[in-house]
Amino acid sequence: MITLRQLRYLTALSRHMHFGRAAEDCSVTQPALSMQIKELESELGVELVERRAGEIAMTDVGAEVVRRAERVLSEARDLQDFARHRGQLLSGRLQFGVIPSLAPYVLPKVLPELQRRFPDLQIELRETQTRMLLDELTRGSLDAVLLALPVHDSELETREIFHDPFLLAVPSNDCQRGGGRVSAKDIDQKRLILLEEGHCLRDQALALCASERRDSALGATSLATVMQMVANGYGVTLLPKIAIDVELRDDRVKLLRFSDPAPGRAVGLAWRRTSPRKADFVALGDIIAETLKVQ
């Protein structure tokens, strides 16, 4: 009989493409994981893994089994959530993902409030880029994700929490702009400093400038680094309003507002439609909005 353990091992192997790393991820020995994979292959009567010298690959059948296994595992986690959290709002373990352009500005305010109001809630945090968070959410490794909307996935449900306007951060000695407001066409794309590939804030900046962009040596993994580059006169950048209190700490940088309608991003939560914890996620969104005093 096929077991959930076998499916977990197979999906881990598919992610890591290495028996040793998959075994470490599953907290088992490599021989134990290998044996379970072989037993699963025997039960199904097909070869799932193509074993080569020094590397592996999933067979076509194996890739399809992995896809179906991830759905089964996700449903199993939802079943556990239903039994464990029925009638208890925001209790137990919550695996929560947040994108890097929100985590440093939202979590320091929200986490203490959650701890105060829901002491039985145990948050396990994952901070990484949007694509990885959505992949882990769909697979069931995460329960909910805080990110920029929209999300184009029919298996996920979303709820907008607040609108986060953008401002243009420029060196304080930039005298080409007076005290008035700016528009997207005023941004010199050659001086626009972006986060590295994979960050949604980069994509939003490019969309605002209607640019495919471009070859550039300037890029960073955090807004803190980008703001230091602006402070030192290397260029300009878009700064979300929610990040101002943390990132605007250098008098060598000034902020310019955009003309109406000001550009920005919609921030919200995403979770699996099959999850029985929708009430938890709605309550979590309410607390985030209340704590940040946004609508």
C-alpha positions in Angstrom: 0.0 0.0 0.0 1.2 3.5 -0.8 2.0 5.6 2.2 2.2 9.3 2.9 5.8 8.8 4.0 6.7 7.4 0.6 5.1 10.4 -1.1 6.9 12.8 1.1 10.2 11.2 0.4 9.5 11.2 -3.4 8.6 14.9 -3.4 11.7 15.7 -1.4 13.8 13.8 -3.9 12.1 15.7 -6.7 13.0 19.0 -5.1 16.6 18.2 -4.3 17.5 15.8 -7.1 19.9 14.2 -4.7 19.3 11.2 -2.3 21.5 12.6 0.4 20.0 16.1 0.5 16.5 14.7 0.3 17.2 12.3 3.2 18.6 15.2 5.2 15.5 17.3 4.4 13.3 14.4 5.6 15.4 13.7 8.7 16.1 10.1 7.7 19.1 8.2 6.6 19.8 7.9 2.9 19.4 4.1 2.8 16.0 4.5 4.5 14.8 7.0 1.9 16.1 5.0 -1.0 14.4 1.9 0.3 11.1 3.7 0.5 11.4 5.0 -3.0 12.1 1.5 -4.3 9.1 0.2 -2.4 6.9 2.9 -3.9 8.2 2.0 -7.4 7.5 -1.7 -6.7 3.9 -0.9 -5.5 3.2 1.3 -8.6 5.0 -1.1 -11.0 6.9 1.8 -12.7 10.3 3.4 -12.5 10.0 6.8 -10.9 13.7 7.8 -10.7 16.4 7.5 -13.3 19.5 6.7 -11.5 22.8 7.9 -13.1 26.4 8.1 -12.0 26.5 11.0 -9.6 23.1 12.3 -10.4 19.4 11.4 -10.8 16.4 12.5 -12.9 12.7 12.0 -12.6 11.2 9.9 -15.3 8.2 11.2 -17.2 6.0 9.0 -15.1 7.8 10.0 -11.9 7.2 13.7 -12.6 3.5 13.1 -13.0 3.4 11.0 -9.8 5.2 13.8 -8.0 2.6 16.3 -9.2 -0.2 14.1 -7.9 1.7 13.2 -4.7 2.0 16.9 -3.8 -1.8 17.3 -4.2 -2.4 14.3 -1.9 0.0 15.6 0.7 -1.6 19.0 0.6 -5.0 17.5 1.1 -3.6 15.4 4.0 -2.2 18.6 5.7 -5.6 20.3 5.2 -7.3 17.3 6.9 -5.0 17.6 9.9 -5.6 21.4 10.1 -9.4 20.8 10.1 -9.1 18.3 13.0 -6.6 20.3 15.0 -7.9 23.8 14.6 -11.7 23.4 14.5 -13.3 26.0 16.6 -10.0 27.5 17.8 -9.1 30.7 16.0 -5.4 31.3 15.3 -4.0 28.4 17.4 -1.4 25.8 16.9 1.3 26.0 14.2 1.0 28.4 11.3 3.6 28.2 8.6 3.7 31.7 7.3 5.5 33.1 4.2 6.4 36.7 3.6 8.2 38.4 0.7 11.5 40.3 1.6 10.1 43.7 0.6 7.4 43.3 3.3 8.9 41.2 6.1 11.2 43.8 7.8 8.4 46.4 7.9 5.4 44.4 8.8 6.6 41.6 11.1 8.2 43.7 13.9 4.8 45.4 14.4 2.5 42.4 13.7 4.2 39.5 15.5 4.1 41.1 19.0 0.4 41.8 18.6 -0.3 38.3 17.4 1.6 36.9 20.4 -0.3 39.1 22.8 -3.8 38.3 21.4 -3.2 34.6 20.5 -0.6 33.1 22.8 -1.4 29.6 21.6 -0.4 30.5 18.0 3.1 29.2 16.9 4.3 31.0 13.8 7.0 29.4 11.7 8.3 32.0 9.3 9.6 31.7 5.8 11.0 34.8 4.0 11.9 34.4 0.3 10.9 35.5 -3.1 7.3 35.3 -4.4 7.7 32.4 -6.9 9.2 30.2 -4.2 6.6 31.1 -1.6 3.7 30.4 -4.0 5.3 27.0 -5.0 5.6 26.1 -1.3 2.1 27.3 -0.6 0.6 25.2 -3.4 2.6 22.1 -2.3 1.3 22.6 1.3 4.7 23.5 2.9 3.2 26.9 3.9 -0.3 27.7 5.2 -0.5 31.3 4.1 1.6 33.9 2.4 1.8 37.7 2.7 2.8 39.2 -0.7 2.0 41.7 -3.4 -1.2 40.9 -5.4 -2.5 39.8 -7.8 -1.8 36.1 -7.8 -2.8 34.2 -10.9 -3.5 30.7 -9.6 -6.9 29.2 -9.6 -6.0 26.9 -6.7 -5.3 29.8 -4.4 -7.6 32.3 -2.7 -6.5 35.8 -1.9 -7.6 38.8 0.2 -6.3 42.3 -0.2 -5.3 43.9 3.1 -4.0 47.3 2.1 -2.6 49.5 -0.7 1.0 50.5 -0.4 1.9 53.6 -2.5 5.3 54.1 -4.0 7.5 57.1 -3.6 10.6 58.0 -5.6 13.8 58.0 -3.5 16.5 60.3 -4.9 19.8 61.8 -3.6 19.0 64.9 -1.4 21.3 67.0 -3.7 19.2 66.2 -6.7 18.1 69.7 -7.8 16.6 68.8 -11.1 13.2 68.3 -9.4 11.6 71.0 -7.4 9.1 70.5 -4.6 6.4 69.4 -7.0 5.3 65.8 -7.7 6.8 63.5 -10.3 5.4 61.0 -12.8 6.7 57.8 -14.2 8.0 59.6 -17.3 10.3 61.7 -15.0 12.2 58.6 -13.9 15.6 58.3 -15.6 15.6 54.6 -16.4 19.4 54.6 -16.7 19.6 55.7 -13.1 16.9 53.4 -11.7 18.3 50.9 -9.2 16.4 47.7 -8.9 16.3 44.7 -6.7 17.7 41.5 -8.3 15.7 39.2 -10.6 12.9 37.4 -8.8 11.8 40.2 -6.5 8.2 41.3 -7.3 9.2 44.9 -6.5 11.6 44.9 -9.4 8.8 43.7 -11.7 6.5 46.4 -10.4 9.1 49.1 -11.0 9.7 47.9 -14.6 5.9 47.8 -15.2 5.6 51.4 -13.9 8.3 52.5 -16.3 6.9 50.4 -19.1 10.4 48.9 -19.6 11.6 45.4 -20.5 14.9 46.4 -18.9 17.8 46.0 -19.7 21.4 45.4 -19.0 22.5 46.8 -15.7 25.2 46.1 -13.2 23.2 47.7 -10.4 21.1 45.4 -8.3 20.7 44.2 -4.7 18.9 41.7 -2.6 17.5 44.2 -0.1 15.9 47.6 0.0 18.5 48.6 2.6 21.3 48.1 0.1 19.4 49.9 -2.6 18.8 52.9 -0.4 22.5 53.1 0.5 23.3 53.2 -3.3 20.8 56.1 -3.7 22.3 57.9 -0.7 25.7 57.7 -2.3 24.5 59.1 -5.6 24.4 56.0 -7.7 20.8 56.5 -8.9 17.2 56.5 -7.8 14.7 53.9 -6.7 11.1 53.2 -5.9 10.4 52.9 -2.1 7.1 51.5 -0.8 5.5 53.7 1.7 5.4 50.9 4.3 9.3 50.9 4.3 9.8 54.6 5.0 10.2 54.3 8.8 12.9 51.7 8.5 14.7 52.7 5.3 14.7 56.5 5.3 17.4 57.0 7.9 19.9 58.9 5.8 19.6 62.7 5.2 21.4 62.1 1.9 18.1 60.7 0.5 14.8 62.6 -0.1 11.5 61.3 -1.2 9.3 62.6 -4.0 5.6 61.9 -4.3 4.0 60.8 -7.5 1.2 62.7 -9.2 -2.3 61.2 -8.8 -3.1 58.5 -9.4 0.0 57.5 -7.5 1.5 54.1 -8.3 1.7 51.4 -5.7 1.0 47.8 -4.9 -1.8 45.9 -3.4 -0.7 43.8 -0.4 -2.6 40.8 0.7 -2.7 37.2 1.9 -2.9 34.1 -0.2 -3.9 30.6 0.9 -5.0 27.3 -0.7 -8.7 27.2 -1.5 -8.9 23.7 0.0 -7.6 24.9 3.4 -10.1 24.7 6.2 -8.4 27.6 8.0 -9.9 30.4 6.0 -11.3 32.0 9.2 -7.7 32.1 10.6 -6.4 33.8 7.5 -9.2 36.4 7.5 -8.5 37.1 11.2 -4.8 37.4 10.4 -5.5 39.9 7.7 -7.7 41.9 10.0 -4.9 42.0 12.6 -2.3 43.1 10.1 -4.5 45.9 8.9 -5.4 47.0 12.4 -1.8 46.9 13.6 -0.5 48.9 10.6 -3.5 51.2 10.7 -4.1 50.8 7.0 -7.2 50.0 4.9 
